[in-house]
Amino acid sequence: MLQNVAVVLLDGVNPFELGVVCEVFGTDRSDDGLPVYDFAVASAEGPSLRMNSGVSVQVEHGLERLETADLIAVPAGHGYASREFPPELLDALRRGVARGARVLSVCSGAFVLAAAGLLDDRRCAAHWKHARALARQYPRAVVEPDVLYVDEDPVITSAGTAAGIDACLHLVRKEQGTEVANKIARRMVVPPHRDGGQAQYIERPLPHSEGDTIGDVLAWMERHLDEEVTVEQLAAHAHMSPRTFARRFQQETGTTPYRWVLRQRVLLAQRLLEATDETMDAIAGRTGFGNAATLRHHFVRSVGTTPNAYRRTFRGPEAA
């Protein structure tokens, strides 16, 4: 269960990355019927800390607060790529993972997890600016330099700033379902879902366009997930050649049209499994998978569990 959340601070913590965790897990949205987390901020370096922006903060809890957390979050901070971290903090993080807690880093918070040995032989994400230094300092970490976040349960790492929001919402979606994650995203006025493997940034500027052609095509694709479409058909909707469309799609989404559609179909299946009693064949038809066997195959690969098991998680044993 994701219920007890602690975010741990060090001197020089970045206020935005701290705010990301506080906004997702520390805001009471019970008026929208959303879960309320047992949330706390803890310090690894005494009750008074200075943020990267020059603001000082008083922190009520110390490292003892991490001992009961289901999730321990480590936001980024100034100089994390080149400083040493308190051994007591590293021990607390290792103990957390050993007893079954998750740990999540935002941006350069990954250096803290790496120093604790939690990224050894694990795939991980970091801001592209820090990826090379992370890989050099911690050669056992399998650094993926261009993705938004990586979920190597129980360790979740994310790239800079907004990618931390994506990672937090991903965890909420994984534990509490699409509807909860989407409602939190709506309150935060952010996209409800971006794949962890999506590119962090566009390597070169896109040509000027009079219209948001890719955005229009994405909206059309979402409305027609139950249909089989080709790149040629999508390119025609975008008024581009297939080759130009495929390149532009990759630049703007970080993935291919096929993978994007596949992920959206799985997300729609999750929503239908959570909110309806439709049969597997009916859901397969609505999501474009065609039959229950194909739905099950792609669902297991993407979510890590079967559609029936997923439905039982969110609707109880009688719904399966």
N, C-alpha and C positions, 0 to 999 in steps of 0.2 A: 504493500500500500504506500502511496505517496501522500503523506499527511504531515510529517514533521520535517521542516526545512530550516537549515541554518546556513547563513552566508558568513564566511570568515574573512576578516580584514587584516591587512598589513599596512604599515606606514606607506604613504604614496599611492594608495588605492585610487583608481579612476572613478569619479562620481557617476559617469554614464553607465559603465559596466556594473557597478553596484546597483544603480537604479534599475537596470534591466531585471535583475533577480528580484529586487523588492517589488517592482511593478507586477511581475507575473505571479509571484508566490506570496507577497506580503500585503496585498491590497484586498480588503474585504469586499467581495462582490456577491454576498449572500442575497442582496436585493434582487439579483438576477437568477437566483437559484443555483449559483455556482459554489463549489466547495470552498471552505475557509481553511487555510493551512495554519498549523501551529508554527509560526514563523519567528525567527529571531536572528539578530546580528551579533556575531561574536568577534572578539579581537584576539589575535595571536601575539600582540605586542603591547599589552597594557590597556588601561581604560581610556586613554586619550590618544587619538591618532590624528595625523595630518593627511588630508587628501591631496592628490596631485594638483588640484586647483587652488591650494592654499587654505582651504577651509578646514578647521579643526572639528573633530567630532568626539563625543563622549559615548563609549560603548559599555552597555550594562554587563554583558556576558563575556566570559573568557572561554578558553578551549574546552572546558568541561561541558559546555552546551553542545558540542559536536557529538558527544557520546550517545545521545538519544535520537539523533537526526536520521531520518530516512534518506535525506538528500543533503549533501554538504556542497555548497557552491563556492567557487573561488574566482572572484572577479579579477580583472587585470589591474596593473598598477605601474607606476613609473619605475623604470630600472629593473623590473623583474627578470629581464633577460641576463642580467649581469650581477645579481646580488645573491647572498646566501640567505636561507630561510631558517627560522627557528626549528631546531630538531624536535621540540615538543609538538609543533604543528605537523611536521612530516609523520611523526609517530601516530598522531591522532587520525590523520588521513588513512594511514595504513590499517589502523585498528577499525576504522569505519568500514572499509572495504571488506576486511576479514569477517566482520559480523553481519555483512549483507547490505550495508548502506550503499547508495550510489554517490559518486562524486562528479561534479560538473565544473568545468573551467570555461571562462570567457576570455578570449584573446590570450594575452601573455600570462594569464593564470595557469596556462598549460605548463609553464616552467616550474610552478610549485608542485604540480602532480608528477612531473618528470623527476624532480629532485627527491620525491618520496618513492620513486621506483615504480609508480603506478602506470607509466607509459611503456615500460619494458615489454618488447615483443607485442605491442598493441598499435593498431592504426590510430592516428590522432590528427587533429586539425589545429592550426594556429593561424593568426594573421599572416598574410603572405610576406609582410615585412620581417617577421620573426622566424619564419619557417626554416630558413637555412641555419640560423643560429641554434635553434632548438635541435635540429638534426645533428649539428656538429657537436654540441655539448652533451647530447644524450643519444649516442649512436644506436642504442637498442630501441629507441622510439621509432615507429614506422610513420614518419611525418608525411601527410598528404597536403601539399602546399597550396592547393587551389580550390578546396572544397569549403562549404559553409560550416559544416559540423560533421563529427563522426561519433556514432553510437557503438562503442565497444563495451557493452553492458558488463560490469557496473560503472564503467568510466566513460563519460561523455565530454568531448572537447569541442570548442567552437572557435571560429575565426573572430575577427574584430567586430566590435560594437553591435550592429544590428543582427549579426549572425548569432549572437548570444540569445536574442529574442527567439530566433528560429529554433535553437537547440532547446530552450526552455519549453516552448510550445510543443515541440516534438515529444518531449518527455511527458507533458500533460496529456497529449493525444494518446500516447502509448499506454499510459496508466489509467486514464479516466475517459478516454473516448474522443471522437472527432467533435461531437457537439460541444463538449466543455471547452476544448481547445479553440474552437471557432468562436465561441461566445467571448472568451477572454481576448482573442485577437480583435474581435469587433469593438470591444470596449477600448482597446489600446489603439485602434485605427491603424492596424498593420495587416499585411497579407496573412491569411490564416495558415498557409502552408507553403514552404519552400523546401525542396529536397535537400538533404544534407550534401549530396554530391553536386549540387548546383555550383557553378563557378562563382568565386568571390567577386570578381570584377571583370569588366570588359577590357581586353588587352589593348584594343585600338578603338578610336572613336568610330561610331557608326555614321554612315552618310546621312545627311539631313533628309528628313522625310516630312512631307506635308501632312501625313496622317499616321496615326499609331497603327500601322498595318499589322504588325505581329500581335499587338493587343487585341485587335479586332478578330484575328484568326484564332487566337487562344480562346476568346469568348465563344466563337462559333464551335470550336472543337469541344468545349465543355458542354454545349447544348446538344451535341451529336455523338456522345460517347458510345451509344448503342449501334453506331454505324461504322462500317469499314471504309476508311478513306485512304487515298494514296497521297504521297508527297506532291504529285502532279496536281491533284485536285486542290490541295491546300495552297500550293503556289498560285493557282488560278484565282483563289479567293483573295490572295495578297497582291495580285497583279504583278507577279514576279516570275522569273524563270525558275524551274525546280532547283537548279544549282544555287542560284542567288538566295532563294527562300531557305534552303537547307543551311546555308552558311549563316544567314541572318538569324535563323531560329537558334542555332547553336550559340551564337554570340550573345543573344538576349536572354536565353534561358539556361545556358550551360549544359544542355542535353539535346537529344535528338527528338523529332516529333513522335517516334514510336515509343520511346521511354517516357516522354511526357504524358502521352495518352494512357499508357499502361498505369502510371502512377495515379492519374486522375480517376481511372476506372476502379482501382483498388480503394481509393478514398471514398468514392461513391458507394462501393460495396460495404465499406465500414459503416457509413451513415445508415444504409438500409438495414444492415444487420442489427444496429443499435436501436433503430426507431420503428421497424416494421416486423410483421410476422410472415413476410413473403417467403416462399419456398426458395431453395437454392437455385433451382432452374429459372425461376422468375427473376431473381436478382442477377443471375448470369446473363439473362436476356437484356435486362435494363442497363447493365454495365458494359455490354459489348463483348463479354467473354463467350457467349453462345451457349455453353452448357456448364453444369455444376462441376464436372471434372476439370475443365480448363480454369474456371474460377478458383477452385481449390488449389490448383498448381501454382497460379500466379499469386494468390493470397498468401500461401505459406511462404513463398520465396520473399515476398515483400514485408509481411507483418511478423512472420516467424511462428505462426500458429494457424490452425485450420479455421475456416469460417464458422463451423459449429462451435468450436471452443471459444472463439471470439464472441459469438452471440451469447453463450452461457455466461461469459465474464460480465457482460453489461446488462443482460436481461434475466439472468437466473437460469437454473437447470431446466425449468419447465419450458423455456423458450426454444431449446435446441431441437 
